């Protein structure tokens, strides 16, 4: 019994000394908006709101297939969450053309490589959902036909 108590105490002490993994947070992110007038999207403007960012490329076929999922939740949660498409492309004209061709209705950002690197984006499309305190709560990598429903389920939980 004494050995069991000593072993338990050792395990608890070791667990207390372990560093818990950090939950990624959005922090302060600034990405230029692809628009006629120069503008910058800043994450801190949306404190207290969930934020869904989908990293994309204008050349990416799976990104294009994911755009309707963004449109669906953007329309439904327009007043409750910030939903943006962040393109890796450096040319805003290319991004605006891709958004137009694919009927993308969300705020469109460009030159998002630095933000993507911070979020450890390794493939496209890559979506990250942040809660109201801007802690990452869900990540999607690649296209799925159920993406719109998955976005909706998660945003519903965060906005009710």
C-alpha positions in Angstrom: 0.0 0.0 0.0 2.9 2.3 0.9 4.5 1.7 -2.5 1.2 2.5 -4.3 0.9 5.8 -2.4 4.5 6.7 -3.3 4.0 5.7 -7.0 0.7 7.8 -7.1 2.4 10.8 -5.5 5.3 10.5 -8.1 2.8 10.3 -11.0 0.9 13.4 -9.7 4.1 15.3 -9.2 5.3 14.5 -12.7 1.9 15.5 -14.2 2.0 18.8 -12.3 5.4 19.6 -13.7 4.4 18.9 -17.4 3.7 21.8 -19.6 0.2 21.6 -21.0 -0.1 22.3 -24.8 -1.1 25.8 -25.6 -4.3 26.4 -27.5 -3.5 28.5 -30.6 -5.0 31.9 -30.5 -5.7 34.4 -33.3 -3.9 37.3 -31.7 -3.5 40.4 -33.8 -3.6 39.5 -37.4 -3.6 42.1 -40.2 -4.3 41.0 -43.8 -5.0 43.3 -46.7 -8.5 43.3 -48.2 -8.9 42.7 -51.9 -11.0 45.7 -52.8 -11.1 48.8 -54.9 -9.9 50.9 -52.0 -7.0 49.9 -49.8 -8.1 48.4 -46.6 -6.7 46.0 -44.0 -8.6 43.3 -42.1 -7.6 43.3 -38.5 -8.6 40.4 -36.2 -8.9 42.6 -33.1 -11.8 44.5 -34.7 -13.8 41.3 -34.1 -13.2 40.7 -30.4 -16.1 39.0 -28.8 -17.1 37.3 -32.1 -16.2 33.9 -33.4 -13.9 34.1 -36.5 -13.7 31.6 -39.3 -10.8 32.0 -41.7 -10.4 29.8 -44.7 -6.9 30.0 -46.3 -7.1 29.4 -50.1 -5.4 29.9 -53.4 -7.0 31.2 -56.6 -5.5 28.3 -58.4 -6.7 25.6 -56.0 -9.6 23.5 -57.3 -10.5 22.2 -53.8 -10.6 25.8 -52.5 -13.1 26.7 -55.2 -15.2 23.7 -54.2 -15.1 24.9 -50.6 -16.3 28.5 -51.4 -20.1 27.6 -51.3 -19.6 26.3 -47.7 -18.2 29.7 -46.7 -21.0 31.6 -48.4 -23.7 29.4 -46.7 -22.4 30.2 -43.2 -21.5 33.8 -43.9 -25.1 34.5 -44.9 -26.5 32.6 -41.9 -24.1 34.1 -39.2 -23.5 37.5 -40.8 -24.2 39.4 -37.5 -22.8 36.8 -35.1 -19.4 35.8 -36.6 -16.7 37.1 -38.9 -16.1 34.8 -41.8 -13.3 35.6 -44.3 -11.5 34.0 -47.2 -7.7 34.6 -46.9 -5.9 33.9 -50.2 -2.2 33.2 -50.5 -2.1 35.1 -53.8 -0.1 38.4 -53.6 -2.1 40.1 -56.4 -5.5 41.5 -55.2 -6.8 41.6 -58.8 -6.3 37.8 -59.2 -8.1 37.3 -55.9 -11.0 39.5 -56.9 -11.3 37.7 -60.2 -11.3 34.3 -58.5 -13.9 35.5 -56.0 -16.1 36.8 -58.8 -15.8 33.7 -60.9 -16.7 31.5 -58.0 -19.4 33.8 -56.6 -17.6 34.1 -53.3 -19.6 36.5 -51.1 -17.4 36.7 -48.0 -14.8 39.4 -47.2 -11.8 38.5 -49.4 -8.3 38.9 -48.2 -5.0 38.5 -50.1 -1.3 38.1 -49.4 -2.1 36.0 -46.4 1.1 33.9 -46.4 2.4 35.3 -43.1 -0.8 34.7 -41.2 -1.0 31.2 -42.7 2.6 30.5 -41.6 1.7 31.5 -38.0 -1.3 29.2 -38.1 0.9 26.4 -39.5 -1.1 26.0 -42.6 0.4 23.1 -44.6 -2.2 22.6 -47.3 -5.1 24.3 -49.0 -7.9 24.8 -48.3 -7.3 25.2 -44.6 -10.0 26.6 -42.3 -9.6 27.6 -38.7 -12.5 28.5 -36.4 -11.8 30.7 -33.4 -14.2 31.1 -30.5 -15.3 34.5 -29.0 -12.0 34.7 -27.1 -10.2 34.0 -30.4 -8.9 30.6 -29.2 -8.7 28.0 -32.0 -11.5 25.4 -31.5 -11.5 23.6 -34.8 -9.3 23.1 -37.9 -10.3 21.7 -41.3 -7.7 20.6 -43.8 -8.8 20.0 -47.4 -12.3 19.8 -49.0 -15.2 17.8 -47.7 -18.7 17.6 -49.2 -20.0 18.1 -45.6 -18.0 21.2 -44.9 -21.0 23.6 -44.9 -22.8 21.5 -42.3 -19.6 21.1 -40.2 -19.1 24.9 -40.3 -22.7 25.4 -39.4 -22.7 23.0 -36.5 -19.6 24.6 -35.0 -20.7 28.2 -35.5 -24.2 27.4 -34.0 -22.5 26.2 -30.8 -20.3 29.2 -30.6 -23.1 31.8 -31.3 -26.0 30.5 -29.2 
